[in-house]
Structure formats: structure tokens, C-alpha cells
């Protein structure tokens, strides 16, 4: 800047501007200061420690500064401001930021008497250094922004809608769609791949927005290897988005129920590990969180798999985010009803044992590789859970006949038997007869190997004789809204 030079040329050349600048010619009070000039810095954020003085216009403000030998600068906007002594935190704003004002820095008369050639050279050099400084600042700002995204672990990122629109290329790549919103693939500026869930069925209003932020904040603190991590969220007007970790292997549903035959089949070891991982994730939600969280919508579509096929439970906490509308939407989603516990239909309070029931239904499908309501490979229409219950009652000798035919019997008999028993215990009619998810984890891990033979649930006894009743049960729906906020569990099940 005119009349100034770096305090340390060496530091300046190395990109260290922390020492600031000094005047080439100090202001002198014993000279004719009225001949001093002012260098105008447009679009500047004023430094601190200003003093307001009365002045009718900018010329009066300039003369007032000239008449005071300690005045080093002035600015005129909503009145006259002058500065005495050193100038600190003076900021020249970028071209796209027009929030600054003209700032007039006092220059000593002898400094202003330099030749035109000298000023041209000084201006060119100063311009280069200014440009260099701006480039350095932009690089530092960009790196800090990327580091802020990379290093946020214990807090959520509040995204702007514009940022999500850019990350998802205007929401062009849809990964899936459900009753509570659509999911899109996106990429952050630091090349991290994310999944963006656009929520719907949310009520609007200031109170609802505060509640949404509070619930999202709670969900953001929940981290477990078998739960999909929430990275951040977006709230703008009526728009609500969740930003989640991207799972490269998609959903369990897409791997279990392939419409086109493929050689890429989940073997039994992978399936059993997936079942254990899901159980661990649910046990964490039910038993390890400060407040018990009931998922309410456990099904293959909500189990995602990362690059190593580790299962991650998705959409936990949606019941709280959506509110009472959650129950109405949930019970009308065709792909969800077959996993709902009987208490959803009866209108009883929903507890963690509802998730246990859904988990049992899911385990049946992991074993068979097909939907519980689908036809068997031989063309018969046995309801698979009823078939398993009947087989378990007859004996464990032919348990491998229940296995997905694509596995060709390649499985650990003990693990298959254990999985069948767990599934049958999980779908007991009375929630008090179902195990907790913590107990399920112990059984599947083999920590507890003394598992009794489960009775056939009442709702399956008729299905074993009349498969059409099973199909009718799958299509049951309810418009009643049940309370998903009460979390309690019974203790009738014993290992």
C-alpha cells in the first residue's frame, strides 16, 4: 500500500505476514501536516479502536483528521470515524464481498512527494505481493474448509442446501426411495462419497424445526460399527436432509433377493456374520444408548453393507424425527408389513421387543435367501417361518434343507440350527417371551449354547396347515398410530 512497506522483508517473502507493515516516512507533528495526503483503500473492513467525531461531510472529516497530528486515518459512512496511533486488523475484502467501505490512510508529505516512476514500481511490486497474499489466503481457507469436513467426528456438519445440490449433482443419482424419503449419492469437496436422504412427511414450523435439530443432534452422537454414521444435516425452509456415510455394497435386500441369477452369492459365513452384526447394532440402540432407541422398521432394505460386507443398520431414529406420522406411513408400506410385530396391529405400545420380532423375520430370509412370503424353489407356497417352526419341532436333523438352495448345503449345521432357534424365539406372540437383542447376540456368538427348543407361535400354528392365512397376514395393514416413545422390555425369555 502507498506509503507503507513490510516490517520484515524476509518473512513477507516467505509468506508470513503476521508482522504487518510500517510507514516508509513516519508522521511528524512538528511539520506542516496539512500538506499530508490520504491513500484510499476501497471495500475495506475498518480496524478496531476508532473514535467518532462530529463532521457534516467527508471533507470536514478529512480536515478534522489533518488538524490532529496523532490522527493516522479516517473513514466516513454513518458519521466520521478517526483512528489515532497504530492500525490493527485492517482487512481488504475480496471482490465478491461488498460489505466494506472506503478507508483513508494518512500519508506523510515527504512520502507523497516521490516521483511517478518510483510509485509505479512500488505499486507493481505491492500489487504482486497483494496478489500473492490473496492466493495464500485462498489456499489456507480451502485447506481449512476441507480439514473441517474431514476432522469433524464428535459433532455434525450443518450443510447448506446449495452445497448438497452441488455434491449430488442436483440430486441426479438416486440410490433408493422409501416411505420416508429418497436417498441420493453425492461427493464432498474433499472427495468423500456420501449418501443424502431427503426426508418427507415432516411437519413444518419453528417448534418442529427446533425439535428436528435436537433429535438430529442426539442421533449424531450415536456411533457404532454396525450403525450407519450420520455426518450432518440440512434445514432450509421446508427442506430436511440427512447426510450419511455411503455404503458401497448397497442393501442386504439387493444381495439376498436378486432378480437376475448371479455367481456373486453371499455364502453362509458372510450371512451369519451379517446376522450377528445386525444384532449387535440393535443391542447397542436398545441397551447402550442413554435413551433406548426403538428402530421400528427392521427389514433387509434398511441393512446396508460397506466395502467389506460389514452390516450397518440404517434409518434408526426416524421414528423420533418423523413423529406420530411415522406409524401411519410405516403400516401402509407394502414391503414393511411382513416384518411388523403383532403389537403394531393391536395398537399396543411399541417396545424394543418389536425390533426383536422384525429381526427374527429378517433372519428367516437370511437363511432362505428369499422373501418369507415368496414361493419356495420347488413351487410350493409354504410360509417359510411356519416351515422352520415345524421343522424345528420335528427335529434338527434336516435343518440344512431350510437353507438357500444356492448354497448347496455348504454351511455350519450348528450355526444354522442356532439361527433357526433364535429366529423362532424372536417371533413369539407375547413380547415377554422374546429374548432381548443382547441375549440374541450372546446366542449367535456362541457365548450361550444352552438354547431351548422354541414353541410354535400361535399365529404360525394355523399357517403351517393353511398357507393362505400366512399370505393374508402379510397383507394386514393398520391406520392406527401407536406410541413408539415408550421403551420397555419383558424378561420371560431365559437362556
Secondary structure, DSSP 8 states (H G I E B T S, - for coil): -TTEEES-HHHHHTT--TT-EEESS---TTS-GGG-EEEEEEEEE--SS-EEE--SSHHHHHHHHHTSTTEEEEEESSSEEEEES---S-EE--TT----EEEEEEE-HHHHTS-HHHHHHHHHHHHHHHHHHHHHHHHHHHHHHHHHHHH--SS-EE--HHHHHHHTTTTT-EEEEETTEEEEEEE-TTS-EEEEEEE-S---SHHHHHHHHHHHHHHHT---TTB--EEEEEEETTEEEEEEE--TT-BHHHHHS-SS--S----HHHHHHHHHHHHHHHHIIIIISSS-------SGGGEEE-TT--EEE-STTHHHHHTTHHHHHHTT-TTTGGG--HHHHHT----HHHHHHHHHHHHHHHHHSS-TTS--TTS----HHHHHHHHHHH-STTGGGGS-GGGTT-S-HHHHHHHHHHHHHHT-SSGGGS--HHHHHHHHHTS----------HHHHHHHH-HHHHHHHHT---------S----------
